[in-house]
């Protein structure tokens, strides 16, 4: 049963504790995978696929005919839903696209910035206890909008050596270039180094287990490719007043608790009555869940209900926690929104449950976890771009500022810097 705690100024980090990842040293195992993939390419990744997934695909790449067959085999209503979600995701992310700029700030001077898409990106879609076609859409569509020319999707094969049809259908809708039947740290290593079948990528995005997370960290540390983030367990914080429906609130908390035993679900409310009602409702709904064991462990170990003095205190505590998902369940959630500074994505009102954001609304569901919403952002178009600046000076323009540049260089003790300007200036030598 979830614990109810009355907030009386205690350190919120001790009240709303986040679970730690299992205390397993996986670094050595991941380093071995990287070494073998770098040395043996496809043969190594196939060996690891057989070892960890129990299957050795005849071909690592999904053939075009497999994609076509997948689209035909997916339930038509589900396929229509995927297309609706894709349209909403595209609409939202098109608004994020940025252009470069030119600033002709003085005669003979031009400076500017170019926004350039990455050439090749790798998307990782996990397997394990669940499959996530939504994550394929959320990663591939912003990449496509950014202008990425080659989008590679890695996802673990099933017991038959294939990829579930719904994943293939989502990849086709989103414009994925290549699909690789490969999961785990070996997939990250293959995208980082490149193999005969898997192209080397510039950036790797997408969630995964502790091995995938460690592989992404290693990939970035070695300078092999950029990464989006190292995703921690899923989490949700709900701010709700006394008018809230306890069944709604409990259902929303469980929508994240069922993800993972390490997931966290928190409720902040000024109403002791609502707190007790939600506690009871959680037990009722847990008993009906197909993933009850996972959700119950997350609720008991990592989740809490805090009774706070008022909604303003709840907002302040939320900023300290910086949750991945935040729901504000009040009559006027927009009144509280200006007080919120740290949250990955904010769901406003009594009829805006978190799964809307997971699947259909359009904003990205790949969000900062583990408190990193204090300084990082949801996945978006900018993640698939890089910026390059440029500058142009005429001879006269350089002469106007040359003495200042030389003065600055000499103040830093860099004579060659000063000379590179002086040698071009009239009368300087």
C-alpha positions, 0 to 999 in steps of 0.5 A, a space after each residue: 500500500 502506498 504511504 501517506 505522509 504529512 509534509 511539515 518542511 522535511 527535505 522533499 528528497 527524503 520523502 519522495 525518494 527515487 529508486 536507484 538502479 540495481 547495484 550491478 556492475 555492468 560496465 565491464 560487460 558492456 566494454 567487452 561487447 564494444 570491443 568485440 563489435 569493434 573487432 568482429 562487426 556483424 559476427 559479434 552482434 549476431 553472437 550476442 543476439 543469439 546469447 541474449 535474445 535466444 535467436 540468430 537472425 538470418 539477416 540483420 536488416 528488415 527486408 522491404 517485403 517484411 515492411 509491406 507485409 507488416 502494414 497489411 497485417 496490422 489491425 486497420 483501426 490500430 494503423 489508423 491510430 498510428 497515423 493519427 498520432 504521427 500527424 499530431 506529432 508532426 504538427 507539434 514538432 514542425 513548430 520547433 524547426 528553426 532557421 539560421 540567421 544572418 547579421 550584417 552588423 556593420 559595413 564589411 562585416 557579416 556574421 551568421 549561424 547555420 542550423 544543419 541536420 545530422 546526417 545519420 541518427 540511430 533510434 533504439 526501441 526496447 523489447 523486453 516486457 513491452 514494445 513501444 511503437 509510440 517511441 518509434 514515432 516520437 523519435 523518427 518524426 522529429 528527426 525527419 522534420 530536422 532533415 536527417 537523411 538516414 534514420 536507423 532503427 535498432 530493436 530486438 528480434 522476437 523468438 522467431 527472429 522477426 520484428 513485431 508488425 506494429 513496430 514495423 508499421 510505425 517505422 514505415 509511417 515515420 519514415 525510418 530508413 533502415 530497421 535492424 533486428 538487434 537489441 541491447 548494448 550490442 545494438 548501441 555498439 553496432 551503431 556507434 562503430 558501424 558494421 557491414 550491416 549497420 551504418 555508423 551514426 552521429 547520434 543515438 536516441 531512445 530508452 533501454 535497460 541498464 545495459 543500453 543506458 551504460 552503452 550509451 554513456 560509454 558511447 558518448 564518453 569515447 566520442 563515438 556518437 552523441 546521445 539524447 539522455 540516459 533515461 532513468 525509471 519512469 515517474 509521475 507527480 500529480 498535484 490535485 485538489 479536494 475536488 479531484 476524482 480519486 479514481 482518476 488520480 489513482 489511474 494516472 499514478 498507475 499508468 506510470 507505475 506499471 512501466 517498471 518496478 523502479 518507477 515512481 508515482 507521487 501525489 501532492 494534495 492539500 486534502 487528507 480526504 483525497 489522499 485516503 481515497 486515492 490510497 484505497 482506490 490504488 488497491 482496488 485498481 491494482 488488483 485488476 491490472 495485468 501488470 499488477 506485480 510490477 505496478 504494486 512493487 513500484 507503488 509500495 517501494 517508490 511512490 508516496 502521497 504527500 499532504 501539503 498545506 496548499 497548492 502553492 507549496 505543491 508547486 514549489 516541491 514539484 520544482 525541487 523534484 523536477 518530475 518527468 511527468 506532471 499533472 495539475 488536476 484543478 479547476 484552473 490549472 493555468 493559474 498554477 502553471 506559471 509557478 512550475 519551472 521544472 517538469 518534463 511535460 505538464 498535463 493540465 486539467 482533470 481530463 488530460 491524463 498522462 497517456 494522452 502525451 504518451 501516444 496521441 497529443 503530439 508533444 514528445 514523450 521522451 522526457 528528462 527523468 531522475 530530476 534532470 528536468 531542472 536543466 534538460 528538455 524533452 526530445 525534439 527537432 533541435 536534438 537532431 540538428 547542429 549549429 555552425 557559425 560563420 563570419 566574414 570581414 573585409 579588409 577595411 572592417 578588419 582594420 577598424 577592429 584589428 587593434 582591439 583584437 591584438 590587444 585582447 590576444 596580447 593580454 592573454 599572452 598569445 602573440 601568434 594570435 595577435 600577429 595573425 591580425 597584425 600581418 593583415 593590417 595596413 601600416 601595422 608592420 
